[in-house]
Amino acid sequence: MLIRRAKQEDYCVFAAIEADCPGYPSWGANGFAAEETNRNSVTLAAEFEGAVAGFVNFWILRPQVQLNSLAVRGDMRRRGTAAALLGKTLEYARKNACTAVDLEVSELNSPAIAFYLKQGFEVVGKRPKFYNNTETALLMRKTL
């Protein structure tokens, strides 16, 4: 598995991965392109056998990293792709002297919550009606 900086030609693939995740807050290709203008933003692609398997986007906001989006292609789930993307995110955090990684996740997304808990994140709060003015977001943090 290769984790690399995302390229513009990846954005349509990212959008397709988002579309394959029911309830996922979709950015679409234009949203990823817009991140190119944010100097704090990093978007990475996971590549397996020459094809994009997943992506992560995060902002480096010293002393923390804000993990905004992480998704994996359906056929690549439970194969270490998300862990590899998160591992690279943590590497960026440490290299940039960040002490924590924060994220929001829908309280209805139990697979993601289980993944983040397994990776050492803790629930530190809630944001009611954060998603579509209906779903509560769990605030999670991993201290480095």
Contacts in CASP RR format, 6 or more apart in sequence:
PFRMAT RR
TARGET T0000
AUTHOR 0000-0000-0000
METHOD contacts of the structure
MODEL  1
MLIRRAKQEDYCVFAAIEADCPGYPSWGANGFAAEETNRNSVTLAAEFEG
AVAGFVNFWILRPQVQLNSLAVRGDMRRRGTAAALLGKTLEYARKNACTA
VDLEVSELNSPAIAFYLKQGFEVVGKRPKFYNNTETALLMRKTL
1 46 0 8 1.000
1 47 0 8 1.000
1 48 0 8 1.000
1 53 0 8 1.000
1 80 0 8 1.000
1 81 0 8 1.000
1 84 0 8 1.000
2 46 0 8 1.000
2 47 0 8 1.000
2 48 0 8 1.000
2 50 0 8 1.000
3 44 0 8 1.000
3 45 0 8 1.000
3 46 0 8 1.000
3 47 0 8 1.000
3 84 0 8 1.000
3 85 0 8 1.000
3 88 0 8 1.000
4 44 0 8 1.000
4 45 0 8 1.000
4 47 0 8 1.000
5 42 0 8 1.000
5 43 0 8 1.000
5 44 0 8 1.000
5 45 0 8 1.000
6 14 0 8 1.000
6 32 0 8 1.000
6 43 0 8 1.000
6 44 0 8 1.000
6 45 0 8 1.000
6 55 0 8 1.000
7 45 0 8 1.000
8 33 0 8 1.000
8 36 0 8 1.000
10 32 0 8 1.000
10 45 0 8 1.000
10 52 0 8 1.000
10 55 0 8 1.000
11 28 0 8 1.000
11 29 0 8 1.000
11 30 0 8 1.000
11 31 0 8 1.000
11 32 0 8 1.000
11 33 0 8 1.000
12 29 0 8 1.000
13 52 0 8 1.000
14 27 0 8 1.000
14 28 0 8 1.000
14 29 0 8 1.000
14 32 0 8 1.000
14 45 0 8 1.000
14 52 0 8 1.000
14 54 0 8 1.000
14 55 0 8 1.000
14 71 0 8 1.000
15 26 0 8 1.000
15 27 0 8 1.000
15 28 0 8 1.000
15 29 0 8 1.000
15 32 0 8 1.000
17 52 0 8 1.000
17 54 0 8 1.000
17 55 0 8 1.000
17 71 0 8 1.000
17 72 0 8 1.000
17 73 0 8 1.000
17 74 0 8 1.000
18 24 0 8 1.000
18 26 0 8 1.000
18 27 0 8 1.000
18 28 0 8 1.000
18 71 0 8 1.000
19 26 0 8 1.000
20 73 0 8 1.000
20 74 0 8 1.000
21 71 0 8 1.000
23 106 0 8 1.000
23 131 0 8 1.000
24 71 0 8 1.000
25 69 0 8 1.000
25 131 0 8 1.000
27 57 0 8 1.000
27 69 0 8 1.000
32 43 0 8 1.000
32 57 0 8 1.000
35 41 0 8 1.000
35 43 0 8 1.000
35 57 0 8 1.000
38 59 0 8 1.000
40 59 0 8 1.000
40 60 0 8 1.000
40 61 0 8 1.000
41 57 0 8 1.000
41 58 0 8 1.000
41 59 0 8 1.000
42 57 0 8 1.000
42 58 0 8 1.000
42 59 0 8 1.000
42 60 0 8 1.000
42 92 0 8 1.000
43 55 0 8 1.000
43 56 0 8 1.000
43 57 0 8 1.000
44 55 0 8 1.000
44 56 0 8 1.000
44 57 0 8 1.000
44 85 0 8 1.000
44 88 0 8 1.000
44 89 0 8 1.000
45 52 0 8 1.000
45 54 0 8 1.000
45 55 0 8 1.000
46 52 0 8 1.000
46 53 0 8 1.000
46 54 0 8 1.000
46 55 0 8 1.000
46 56 0 8 1.000
46 72 0 8 1.000
46 76 0 8 1.000
46 81 0 8 1.000
46 84 0 8 1.000
46 85 0 8 1.000
47 53 0 8 1.000
48 76 0 8 1.000
48 81 0 8 1.000
52 73 0 8 1.000
53 72 0 8 1.000
53 73 0 8 1.000
53 76 0 8 1.000
53 81 0 8 1.000
54 71 0 8 1.000
54 72 0 8 1.000
54 73 0 8 1.000
54 76 0 8 1.000
54 81 0 8 1.000
54 85 0 8 1.000
55 69 0 8 1.000
55 70 0 8 1.000
55 71 0 8 1.000
55 85 0 8 1.000
56 67 0 8 1.000
56 69 0 8 1.000
56 70 0 8 1.000
56 85 0 8 1.000
56 86 0 8 1.000
56 88 0 8 1.000
56 89 0 8 1.000
57 67 0 8 1.000
57 68 0 8 1.000
57 69 0 8 1.000
57 70 0 8 1.000
58 65 0 8 1.000
58 66 0 8 1.000
58 67 0 8 1.000
58 68 0 8 1.000
58 89 0 8 1.000
58 92 0 8 1.000
58 101 0 8 1.000
59 65 0 8 1.000
59 66 0 8 1.000
59 68 0 8 1.000
60 92 0 8 1.000
60 93 0 8 1.000
60 96 0 8 1.000
60 98 0 8 1.000
62 96 0 8 1.000
62 97 0 8 1.000
62 98 0 8 1.000
63 97 0 8 1.000
63 98 0 8 1.000
63 99 0 8 1.000
63 100 0 8 1.000
64 93 0 8 1.000
64 98 0 8 1.000
64 99 0 8 1.000
64 100 0 8 1.000
64 101 0 8 1.000
64 102 0 8 1.000
65 89 0 8 1.000
65 92 0 8 1.000
65 93 0 8 1.000
65 96 0 8 1.000
65 98 0 8 1.000
65 100 0 8 1.000
65 101 0 8 1.000
65 102 0 8 1.000
66 101 0 8 1.000
66 102 0 8 1.000
66 103 0 8 1.000
67 86 0 8 1.000
67 89 0 8 1.000
67 101 0 8 1.000
67 102 0 8 1.000
67 103 0 8 1.000
68 103 0 8 1.000
70 82 0 8 1.000
70 85 0 8 1.000
70 86 0 8 1.000
70 89 0 8 1.000
72 81 0 8 1.000
72 82 0 8 1.000
72 85 0 8 1.000
73 81 0 8 1.000
82 115 0 8 1.000
83 115 0 8 1.000
83 119 0 8 1.000
86 119 0 8 1.000
89 101 0 8 1.000
90 101 0 8 1.000
90 142 0 8 1.000
90 144 0 8 1.000
93 100 0 8 1.000
93 101 0 8 1.000
93 144 0 8 1.000
94 144 0 8 1.000
98 144 0 8 1.000
99 143 0 8 1.000
99 144 0 8 1.000
100 141 0 8 1.000
100 142 0 8 1.000
100 143 0 8 1.000
100 144 0 8 1.000
101 121 0 8 1.000
101 141 0 8 1.000
101 142 0 8 1.000
101 144 0 8 1.000
102 139 0 8 1.000
102 140 0 8 1.000
102 141 0 8 1.000
103 116 0 8 1.000
103 121 0 8 1.000
103 139 0 8 1.000
103 140 0 8 1.000
103 141 0 8 1.000
104 127 0 8 1.000
104 130 0 8 1.000
104 137 0 8 1.000
104 138 0 8 1.000
104 139 0 8 1.000
104 140 0 8 1.000
105 112 0 8 1.000
105 113 0 8 1.000
105 116 0 8 1.000
105 137 0 8 1.000
105 138 0 8 1.000
105 140 0 8 1.000
106 112 0 8 1.000
106 130 0 8 1.000
106 131 0 8 1.000
106 135 0 8 1.000
106 136 0 8 1.000
106 137 0 8 1.000
106 138 0 8 1.000
107 113 0 8 1.000
107 126 0 8 1.000
107 135 0 8 1.000
107 136 0 8 1.000
107 137 0 8 1.000
107 138 0 8 1.000
108 135 0 8 1.000
113 138 0 8 1.000
113 140 0 8 1.000
116 140 0 8 1.000
116 142 0 8 1.000
119 142 0 8 1.000
120 142 0 8 1.000
121 140 0 8 1.000
121 141 0 8 1.000
121 142 0 8 1.000
122 140 0 8 1.000
122 141 0 8 1.000
122 142 0 8 1.000
123 138 0 8 1.000
123 139 0 8 1.000
123 140 0 8 1.000
124 139 0 8 1.000
124 140 0 8 1.000
124 141 0 8 1.000
125 138 0 8 1.000
125 139 0 8 1.000
126 136 0 8 1.000
126 137 0 8 1.000
126 138 0 8 1.000
126 139 0 8 1.000
127 136 0 8 1.000
127 137 0 8 1.000
127 139 0 8 1.000
128 136 0 8 1.000
129 135 0 8 1.000
129 136 0 8 1.000
130 136 0 8 1.000
130 137 0 8 1.000
131 137 0 8 1.000
END
